[in-house]
Structure formats: C-alpha cells, structure tokens
Amino acid sequence: WRVADLAATPGIRVVEDTIARRSFITAMNEKGVPKDQAYRILKAFDGIKAFDKLGKNDKFIVALDKKDSSIKGFEYVVSPLEVLQAREIDGRLVASVLDMKIAEEEVSGSFYVGKNLTKSIEWGGFEPDLVRVIDDAFAGKMSSESLAEGGTVRVVATEMTALGEFVKYKGIVAIEYHPPDPAAAPVRAYTYTGTGAKGYFDEKGRQPDGSGWAS
C-alpha cells in the first residue's frame, strides 16, 4: 500500500511536502499536522529512523482524519530506493521500511541521434537518465554533447527498478556510437571488472585517463 492511496477514502485528507530546511516538527505543523500527531510519528519510528538529520529534498506524505486531524497513514521518501511508512492499526501507528523490491535487468536497443538528444533517447525506448551513463562511459574520449545529428547509438545498459518502476541506469555494459559519416570509425566502450582493473574500456583495452584513452 501507499499513503497516497488513502486519498480516495471518505473522511481522509492527504497532505505532502518536502522537508526543505525545516525541522521535522516544524514541517509537519506547517502542513496542518498537530504536534501531538507529529510526536506519534517519531515514537512509531523509534529504533527505525531518527528524524534529526534530514535531507532538504526528503518528501513526506501524511493521511489525516478530517475530523480530528489524527494520523491514519504516513510516508517518508528519502529516495526512490528508500521509503519509510507508518499506518494506524488498532489505534496505534505501526512503522516499517517499505520493501522496494529492487531489481536489475539488462536492456538493449539503438537510436538515431536527432536534433534533440533526450527525445532521440526516448524514441529508442530508453529513459532520459541514459545521457548520464553515456557520459560516464565515454568520459575522456567524448561526451553526449558530441553525438552528432544523424549518428547512431547502440547500447546495452543495466536498468534498476523499484516496485517495478524505473529508478536509474546503474551503468553501461557496452555502447557504440557511429558518426553520420559512414567512413568514420565508430567509438565503443565496454564495462569491465577484473582483479587489477575495472571501469570503462575501449575495444583495444584502453581506459580513459582524463586526457584521452591510455593503455
């Protein structure tokens, strides 16, 4: 279950916000959560999470009873991979860490580079986050900004999901960029992890050293 699902329940209102630079109690109060209810949350998470050091982008979602503003459900989102929950059961809040069912899978495909790289990536069936790992794979040789219109990209990447939803690309397994000029040599990168070396390498076993690709 997710707290947002309770919004459809009669007599329940759902509020949400980010912590920003406020204390936990202040953030709750400013969204209409009474202090005693905010302390119920802290007590429920005792031994699970301390709400003293919080990220400004952390998000919270609270389901409140419209009559007395008592908490029926609470969710704290640290990241797409870390979600904490509390739900009222028999009059008390029971806290837990949501099992995100994190999974990894290899995905592959190709796309033509158009005027808009992000759109080109989406048309190829990938998520926009692919730009980030392309830059990592080609670092020292070129960047995603160097992909010329009319070129072709073929890629195998490792995709991470949580609860079946895309989170990010963990990395590139293999990638090939072929410039628009048919006579131009393609640029390739592969991930490798060994006893003496790991990271991205080209087809000749060279690794970027900051100024290019060195043996």
FIBA-534206 format. One line per field, with one value per residue: residue in three letters; x, y, z of N, C-alpha, C in turn; residue number from 1. Coordinates in nm, 2 decimals. Layout:
aa c(ala_...)
nu c(X_...)
nv c(Y_...)
nw c(Z_...)
cau c(X_...)
cav c(Y_...)
caw c(Z_...)
cu c(X_...)
cv c(Y_...)
cw c(Z_...)
i c(NUM_...)
***
This chain:
aa c(trp_arg_val_ala_asp_leu_ala_ala_thr_pro_gly_ile_arg_val_val_glu_asp_thr_ile_ala_arg_arg_ser_phe_ile_thr_ala_met_asn_glu_lys_gly_val_pro_lys_asp_gln_ala_tyr_arg_ile_leu_lys_ala_phe_asp_gly_ile_lys_ala_phe_asp_lys_leu_gly_lys_asn_asp_lys_phe_ile_val_ala_leu_asp_lys_lys_asp_ser_ser_ile_lys_gly_phe_glu_tyr_val_val_ser_pro_leu_glu_val_leu_gln_ala_arg_glu_ile_asp_gly_arg_leu_val_ala_ser_val_leu_asp_met_lys_ile_ala_glu_glu_glu_val_ser_gly_ser_phe_tyr_val_gly_lys_asn_leu_thr_lys_ser_ile_glu_trp_gly_gly_phe_glu_pro_asp_leu_val_arg_val_ile_asp_asp_ala_phe_ala_gly_lys_met_ser_ser_glu_ser_leu_ala_glu_gly_gly_thr_val_arg_val_val_ala_thr_glu_met_thr_ala_leu_gly_glu_phe_val_lys_tyr_lys_gly_ile_val_ala_ile_glu_tyr_his_pro_pro_asp_pro_ala_ala_ala_pro_val_arg_ala_tyr_thr_tyr_thr_gly_thr_gly_ala_lys_gly_tyr_phe_asp_glu_lys_gly_arg_gln_pro_asp_gly_ser_gly_trp_ala_ser)
nu c(0.08_0.03_0.05_-0.07_-0.28_-0.48_-0.61_-0.85_-1.02_-1.32_-1.35_-1.09_-0.80_-0.51_-0.19_0.11_0.47_0.80_1.09_1.26_1.45_1.37_1.29_1.17_0.93_0.84_0.80_0.59_0.39_0.35_0.21_-0.03_-0.04_-0.10_0.10_0.10_0.04_0.25_0.45_0.36_0.44_0.72_0.76_0.66_0.86_1.08_1.39_1.39_1.42_1.58_1.47_1.63_1.84_1.79_1.74_1.71_1.56_1.40_1.09_0.76_0.45_0.13_-0.16_-0.46_-0.72_-1.02_-1.18_-1.06_-0.79_-0.62_-0.35_-0.36_-0.21_0.13_0.41_0.75_0.98_1.29_1.45_1.40_1.46_1.44_1.20_1.00_0.73_0.43_0.14_-0.19_-0.30_-0.54_-0.56_-0.30_0.01_0.20_0.52_0.74_0.98_0.95_0.94_1.11_1.14_1.37_1.52_1.74_1.82_1.93_1.91_1.86_1.92_1.88_1.93_1.87_2.05_1.89_1.79_1.72_1.86_1.76_1.50_1.55_1.66_1.44_1.27_1.40_1.33_1.44_1.51_1.55_1.76_1.97_2.15_2.33_2.48_2.59_2.77_2.94_3.05_3.18_3.36_3.65_3.70_3.48_3.17_2.82_2.72_2.87_2.76_2.66_2.40_2.22_2.39_2.43_2.34_2.41_2.33_2.38_2.26_2.24_1.96_1.79_1.52_1.24_0.98_0.89_0.90_1.09_1.41_1.69_1.97_2.21_2.45_2.66_2.68_2.78_2.85_2.81_2.89_2.82_2.93_2.77_2.90_2.96_3.21_3.36_3.52_3.36_3.29_3.35_3.27_3.32_3.21_3.42_3.53_3.78_4.06_4.27_4.19_3.92_3.62_3.54_3.63_3.79_3.76_4.02_4.12_4.19_4.18_4.01_4.21_4.17_4.28_4.24_4.24_4.42_4.66)
nv c(-0.12_0.24_0.56_0.77_0.64_0.64_0.88_0.85_0.76_0.82_1.09_1.13_1.33_1.41_1.53_1.68_1.74_1.88_1.85_2.06_2.32_2.29_2.18_1.85_1.86_2.12_2.13_1.94_2.08_2.30_2.20_2.14_1.93_1.83_1.89_1.68_1.47_1.46_1.38_1.13_1.00_1.02_0.86_0.61_0.54_0.50_0.36_0.27_0.49_0.80_1.13_1.35_1.44_1.55_1.53_1.80_1.76_1.55_1.39_1.40_1.24_1.27_1.12_1.23_1.23_1.40_1.50_1.51_1.55_1.34_1.10_0.87_0.75_0.75_0.86_0.86_0.97_0.91_0.86_0.72_0.46_0.42_0.42_0.50_0.39_0.44_0.32_0.34_0.11_-0.06_0.16_0.25_0.37_0.19_0.14_0.09_-0.03_0.02_-0.25_-0.23_-0.39_-0.41_-0.44_-0.55_-0.53_-0.62_-0.41_-0.35_-0.17_0.07_0.39_0.67_0.97_1.27_1.61_1.68_1.53_1.41_1.35_1.17_0.96_0.88_0.80_0.58_0.40_0.42_0.57_0.92_0.93_0.79_0.96_1.04_0.81_0.75_0.96_0.89_0.65_0.73_0.91_1.11_1.05_1.15_1.33_1.32_1.55_1.55_1.38_1.36_1.49_1.26_1.05_0.72_0.53_0.24_0.04_-0.14_-0.16_-0.15_-0.17_-0.03_-0.10_-0.02_-0.15_-0.22_0.01_0.23_0.34_0.42_0.41_0.18_0.15_0.13_-0.15_-0.21_0.00_0.17_0.42_0.55_0.78_1.02_1.02_0.76_0.66_0.71_0.60_0.40_0.47_0.30_0.16_-0.04_-0.20_-0.33_-0.55_-0.65_-0.83_-0.66_-0.42_-0.20_-0.06_0.16_0.06_0.08_-0.10_-0.19_-0.23_0.00_0.26_0.55_0.83_1.08_1.27_1.15_0.82_0.58_0.31)
nw c(0.00_-0.05_0.09_-0.05_-0.17_0.02_-0.02_-0.15_0.03_0.21_0.43_0.48_0.44_0.25_0.28_0.16_0.13_0.10_0.31_0.31_0.46_0.72_1.06_1.15_1.31_1.27_0.99_0.97_1.13_0.97_0.76_0.87_1.05_1.37_1.67_1.86_1.70_1.53_1.70_1.76_1.52_1.54_1.77_1.67_1.49_1.64_1.69_1.43_1.25_1.30_1.31_1.31_1.15_0.84_0.49_0.27_0.04_0.10_0.11_0.25_0.31_0.44_0.57_0.70_0.94_0.87_1.06_1.33_1.28_1.32_1.26_1.00_0.82_0.71_0.52_0.43_0.21_0.12_-0.10_-0.43_-0.37_-0.11_0.12_0.39_0.61_0.80_0.95_1.08_1.30_1.48_1.64_1.69_1.56_1.33_1.23_0.95_0.71_0.37_0.15_-0.13_-0.35_-0.52_-0.83_-1.09_-1.44_-1.76_-2.04_-2.39_-2.70_-2.97_-3.13_-3.35_-3.36_-3.32_-3.35_-3.10_-2.83_-2.60_-2.67_-2.88_-2.74_-2.59_-2.80_-2.88_-2.69_-2.44_-2.11_-2.01_-1.83_-1.94_-2.07_-1.87_-1.80_-2.05_-2.07_-1.87_-1.96_-2.19_-2.10_-2.11_-2.37_-2.53_-2.52_-2.44_-2.57_-2.79_-2.97_-3.29_-3.50_-3.69_-3.64_-3.50_-3.22_-3.04_-2.76_-2.46_-2.15_-1.78_-1.60_-1.32_-1.11_-0.89_-0.71_-0.95_-1.11_-1.31_-1.19_-1.22_-1.45_-1.39_-1.51_-1.81_-2.01_-2.27_-2.54_-2.85_-3.07_-3.38_-3.60_-3.83_-4.08_-4.29_-4.34_-4.12_-3.82_-3.57_-3.22_-2.93_-2.61_-2.32_-2.02_-1.76_-1.51_-1.33_-1.16_-1.15_-1.26_-1.34_-1.47_-1.75_-2.08_-2.41_-2.73_-2.76_-2.52_-2.38_-2.13_-2.02_-1.93_-1.84_-2.02_-2.26_-2.41_-2.25_-2.24)
cau c(0.00_0.10_-0.03_-0.14_-0.40_-0.58_-0.68_-0.98_-1.10_-1.40_-1.31_-0.94_-0.73_-0.37_-0.10_0.25_0.56_0.94_1.14_1.34_1.55_1.29_1.29_1.06_0.81_0.80_0.75_0.46_0.30_0.31_0.11_-0.16_-0.03_-0.08_0.23_0.09_0.04_0.39_0.53_0.32_0.52_0.85_0.75_0.64_0.98_1.18_1.47_1.39_1.48_1.58_1.43_1.70_1.92_1.71_1.77_1.62_1.47_1.32_0.95_0.67_0.30_0.05_-0.31_-0.52_-0.87_-1.07_-1.25_-0.97_-0.65_-0.53_-0.28_-0.41_-0.10_0.25_0.52_0.87_1.06_1.43_1.49_1.32_1.50_1.43_1.07_0.95_0.59_0.36_-0.01_-0.27_-0.36_-0.60_-0.54_-0.16_0.09_0.30_0.61_0.82_1.06_0.88_1.02_1.10_1.16_1.47_1.57_1.83_1.79_1.99_1.82_1.94_1.84_1.95_1.85_1.93_2.06_1.82_1.82_1.71_1.92_1.67_1.38_1.60_1.68_1.31_1.22_1.47_1.28_1.52_1.48_1.64_1.88_2.07_2.25_2.43_2.57_2.67_2.88_3.03_3.11_3.27_3.44_3.79_3.70_3.39_3.06_2.69_2.71_2.95_2.68_2.61_2.27_2.24_2.47_2.36_2.39_2.37_2.37_2.33_2.27_2.18_1.85_1.75_1.38_1.19_0.84_0.86_0.92_1.23_1.48_1.80_2.06_2.33_2.57_2.66_2.75_2.85_2.79_2.88_2.84_2.87_2.91_2.69_2.98_2.97_3.35_3.42_3.53_3.28_3.35_3.29_3.31_3.27_3.25_3.50_3.57_3.88_4.13_4.36_4.13_3.77_3.57_3.51_3.75_3.75_3.78_4.16_4.16_4.24_4.09_4.03_4.30_4.15_4.32_4.22_4.23_4.55_4.66)
cav c(0.00_0.37_0.66_0.84_0.56_0.68_1.00_0.82_0.72_0.92_1.14_1.14_1.43_1.38_1.65_1.64_1.85_1.84_1.90_2.19_2.33_2.29_2.06_1.76_1.90_2.24_2.09_1.88_2.18_2.40_2.13_2.12_1.82_1.88_1.85_1.55_1.37_1.45_1.30_0.99_0.95_1.00_0.74_0.49_0.51_0.48_0.24_0.25_0.61_0.92_1.24_1.47_1.49_1.52_1.59_1.91_1.71_1.44_1.42_1.33_1.24_1.23_1.10_1.28_1.23_1.53_1.55_1.54_1.56_1.23_1.04_0.74_0.69_0.84_0.80_0.94_0.93_0.96_0.84_0.62_0.33_0.42_0.47_0.46_0.41_0.41_0.31_0.32_-0.03_-0.08_0.28_0.29_0.38_0.09_0.18_-0.02_0.02_-0.04_-0.34_-0.16_-0.50_-0.36_-0.54_-0.51_-0.61_-0.57_-0.37_-0.31_-0.10_0.16_0.51_0.77_1.10_1.38_1.75_1.68_1.40_1.35_1.29_1.06_0.85_0.83_0.73_0.45_0.32_0.44_0.68_1.03_0.91_0.73_1.06_1.04_0.69_0.76_1.05_0.82_0.55_0.79_1.02_1.11_1.04_1.24_1.34_1.31_1.67_1.53_1.29_1.45_1.45_1.16_0.94_0.60_0.48_0.11_0.04_-0.24_-0.10_-0.22_-0.08_-0.06_-0.07_-0.03_-0.17_-0.23_0.14_0.27_0.43_0.48_0.32_0.16_0.16_0.08_-0.28_-0.19_0.11_0.20_0.54_0.56_0.91_1.03_0.98_0.61_0.62_0.74_0.49_0.41_0.48_0.20_0.15_-0.16_-0.21_-0.45_-0.56_-0.76_-0.82_-0.55_-0.30_-0.20_0.06_0.15_0.05_0.07_-0.24_-0.22_-0.24_0.12_0.32_0.70_0.88_1.23_1.34_1.06_0.68_0.53_0.16)
caw c(0.00_-0.04_0.16_-0.15_-0.20_0.12_-0.06_-0.21_0.14_0.27_0.56_0.49_0.36_0.23_0.26_0.13_0.11_0.12_0.44_0.29_0.57_0.85_1.15_1.12_1.37_1.20_0.86_1.00_1.17_0.86_0.67_0.94_1.13_1.51_1.73_1.92_1.60_1.48_1.80_1.74_1.42_1.60_1.86_1.59_1.42_1.74_1.66_1.29_1.19_1.37_1.23_1.35_1.04_0.73_0.36_0.23_-0.06_0.15_0.09_0.34_0.28_0.56_0.56_0.82_0.96_0.85_1.18_1.44_1.23_1.37_1.15_0.96_0.74_0.69_0.43_0.42_0.09_0.12_-0.24_-0.49_-0.32_0.04_0.17_0.53_0.62_0.92_0.93_1.21_1.31_1.61_1.72_1.71_1.44_1.32_1.13_0.88_0.59_0.26_0.06_-0.27_-0.45_-0.61_-0.93_-1.20_-1.56_-1.88_-2.15_-2.51_-2.81_-3.05_-3.17_-3.43_-3.29_-3.38_-3.31_-2.95_-2.78_-2.50_-2.75_-2.95_-2.64_-2.56_-2.91_-2.88_-2.58_-2.31_-2.02_-2.02_-1.75_-2.02_-2.10_-1.76_-1.81_-2.17_-2.04_-1.78_-2.04_-2.29_-2.03_-2.16_-2.52_-2.59_-2.43_-2.51_-2.65_-2.92_-3.06_-3.40_-3.56_-3.80_-3.59_-3.45_-3.09_-2.99_-2.62_-2.36_-2.02_-1.67_-1.55_-1.19_-1.09_-0.76_-0.72_-1.10_-1.17_-1.34_-1.10_-1.29_-1.51_-1.30_-1.59_-1.94_-2.04_-2.39_-2.62_-2.98_-3.14_-3.52_-3.66_-3.95_-4.19_-4.30_-4.34_-3.99_-3.73_-3.45_-3.09_-2.85_-2.47_-2.25_-1.88_-1.73_-1.37_-1.31_-1.03_-1.15_-1.33_-1.35_-1.53_-1.89_-2.17_-2.55_-2.78_-2.75_-2.38_-2.33_-2.04_-2.02_-1.82_-1.82_-2.14_-2.37_-2.37_-2.24_-2.22)
cu c(0.09_0.00_-0.12_-0.28_-0.51_-0.66_-0.82_-1.07_-1.19_-1.35_-1.16_-0.89_-0.58_-0.30_0.04_0.34_0.70_0.99_1.20_1.44_1.48_1.32_1.17_0.93_0.75_0.74_0.61_0.35_0.25_0.22_-0.01_-0.16_-0.01_0.05_0.22_0.09_0.18_0.48_0.49_0.41_0.66_0.86_0.74_0.77_1.10_1.26_1.47_1.46_1.47_1.56_1.50_1.79_1.85_1.76_1.67_1.52_1.39_1.17_0.86_0.52_0.23_-0.10_-0.37_-0.67_-0.92_-1.13_-1.15_-0.82_-0.56_-0.47_-0.33_-0.30_0.01_0.35_0.63_0.96_1.19_1.48_1.39_1.35_1.48_1.30_1.03_0.80_0.54_0.21_-0.08_-0.33_-0.41_-0.56_-0.40_-0.09_0.20_0.39_0.69_0.89_0.99_0.98_1.00_1.12_1.25_1.52_1.66_1.81_1.87_1.89_1.91_1.85_1.93_1.86_1.94_1.94_1.99_1.87_1.82_1.75_1.82_1.55_1.43_1.62_1.54_1.25_1.28_1.43_1.35_1.47_1.58_1.77_2.00_2.18_2.37_2.53_2.65_2.79_2.99_3.11_3.22_3.36_3.59_3.81_3.61_3.27_2.93_2.66_2.78_2.87_2.62_2.48_2.30_2.32_2.38_2.42_2.33_2.42_2.31_2.36_2.20_2.08_1.81_1.60_1.35_1.04_0.80_0.87_1.06_1.29_1.60_1.87_2.18_2.46_2.55_2.73_2.84_2.78_2.88_2.81_2.90_2.83_2.83_2.77_3.00_3.12_3.42_3.41_3.43_3.36_3.28_3.35_3.24_3.30_3.32_3.54_3.66_3.96_4.22_4.31_3.98_3.73_3.53_3.64_3.70_3.78_3.92_4.21_4.22_4.13_4.11_4.12_4.28_4.19_4.30_4.21_4.37_4.55_4.65)
cv c(0.12_0.47_0.74_0.77_0.59_0.80_0.97_0.77_0.83_0.96_1.16_1.25_1.39_1.51_1.60_1.76_1.79_1.91_2.04_2.20_2.35_2.17_1.98_1.81_2.03_2.21_2.03_1.99_2.27_2.33_2.09_1.99_1.86_1.82_1.71_1.44_1.35_1.37_1.16_0.92_0.92_0.87_0.61_0.45_0.50_0.35_0.21_0.37_0.72_1.04_1.37_1.53_1.45_1.59_1.69_1.86_1.59_1.48_1.34_1.34_1.19_1.22_1.13_1.26_1.37_1.59_1.60_1.55_1.45_1.16_0.90_0.67_0.80_0.78_0.91_0.89_0.99_0.96_0.74_0.48_0.32_0.50_0.41_0.48_0.38_0.41_0.28_0.19_-0.04_0.04_0.32_0.29_0.27_0.12_0.07_0.05_-0.06_-0.13_-0.29_-0.27_-0.45_-0.47_-0.47_-0.59_-0.54_-0.53_-0.33_-0.25_-0.01_0.28_0.60_0.90_1.21_1.51_1.75_1.54_1.33_1.28_1.17_0.94_0.79_0.75_0.59_0.35_0.33_0.56_0.79_1.01_0.85_0.83_1.05_0.93_0.69_0.85_0.98_0.72_0.61_0.90_1.00_1.10_1.14_1.25_1.33_1.43_1.65_1.44_1.38_1.40_1.36_1.04_0.83_0.56_0.34_0.09_-0.08_-0.18_-0.18_-0.12_-0.12_-0.01_-0.09_-0.04_-0.17_-0.10_0.17_0.37_0.50_0.37_0.30_0.17_0.11_-0.05_-0.26_-0.08_0.14_0.32_0.54_0.70_0.91_0.99_0.83_0.57_0.64_0.62_0.50_0.42_0.38_0.20_0.03_-0.15_-0.34_-0.44_-0.68_-0.75_-0.70_-0.42_-0.32_-0.07_0.05_0.15_0.05_-0.07_-0.28_-0.24_-0.12_0.19_0.47_0.74_1.02_1.31_1.26_0.92_0.63_0.38_0.13)
cw c(0.00_0.02_0.07_-0.18_-0.10_0.08_-0.11_-0.09_0.20_0.41_0.58_0.39_0.36_0.20_0.23_0.11_0.12_0.25_0.42_0.40_0.71_0.93_1.11_1.18_1.31_1.07_0.87_1.03_1.06_0.76_0.75_1.02_1.28_1.57_1.79_1.82_1.54_1.57_1.80_1.63_1.47_1.69_1.78_1.53_1.51_1.71_1.51_1.21_1.29_1.28_1.27_1.24_0.91_0.60_0.32_0.12_-0.02_0.15_0.20_0.29_0.40_0.53_0.70_0.82_0.95_0.98_1.29_1.41_1.28_1.25_1.12_0.88_0.72_0.60_0.42_0.31_0.09_-0.02_-0.30_-0.44_-0.17_0.08_0.30_0.54_0.76_0.89_1.06_1.20_1.46_1.70_1.74_1.58_1.44_1.20_1.07_0.76_0.47_0.18_-0.08_-0.38_-0.56_-0.70_-1.03_-1.32_-1.68_-1.99_-2.27_-2.61_-2.88_-3.09_-3.26_-3.35_-3.38_-3.33_-3.15_-2.90_-2.69_-2.57_-2.82_-2.86_-2.61_-2.68_-2.93_-2.77_-2.45_-2.23_-2.04_-1.94_-1.83_-2.06_-2.00_-1.78_-1.94_-2.15_-1.96_-1.87_-2.14_-2.23_-2.07_-2.31_-2.59_-2.49_-2.51_-2.60_-2.78_-3.01_-3.17_-3.46_-3.68_-3.76_-3.53_-3.32_-3.07_-2.85_-2.55_-2.23_-1.91_-1.60_-1.41_-1.17_-0.94_-0.77_-0.87_-1.17_-1.19_-1.23_-1.17_-1.37_-1.43_-1.38_-1.73_-1.95_-2.16_-2.47_-2.74_-3.04_-3.28_-3.57_-3.79_-4.07_-4.19_-4.30_-4.21_-3.90_-3.61_-3.32_-3.00_-2.70_-2.41_-2.11_-1.85_-1.58_-1.36_-1.18_-1.03_-1.21_-1.34_-1.41_-1.67_-1.98_-2.31_-2.60_-2.78_-2.61_-2.32_-2.24_-2.04_-1.90_-1.79_-1.94_-2.27_-2.32_-2.37_-2.21_-2.07)
i c(1_2_3_4_5_6_7_8_9_10_11_12_13_14_15_16_17_18_19_20_21_22_23_24_25_26_27_28_29_30_31_32_33_34_35_36_37_38_39_40_41_42_43_44_45_46_47_48_49_50_51_52_53_54_55_56_57_58_59_60_61_62_63_64_65_66_67_68_69_70_71_72_73_74_75_76_77_78_79_80_81_82_83_84_85_86_87_88_89_90_91_92_93_94_95_96_97_98_99_100_101_102_103_104_105_106_107_108_109_110_111_112_113_114_115_116_117_118_119_120_121_122_123_124_125_126_127_128_129_130_131_132_133_134_135_136_137_138_139_140_141_142_143_144_145_146_147_148_149_150_151_152_153_154_155_156_157_158_159_160_161_162_163_164_165_166_167_168_169_170_171_172_173_174_175_176_177_178_179_180_181_182_183_184_185_186_187_188_189_190_191_192_193_194_195_196_197_198_199_200_201_202_203_204_205_206_207_208_209_210_211_212_213_214_215)
***
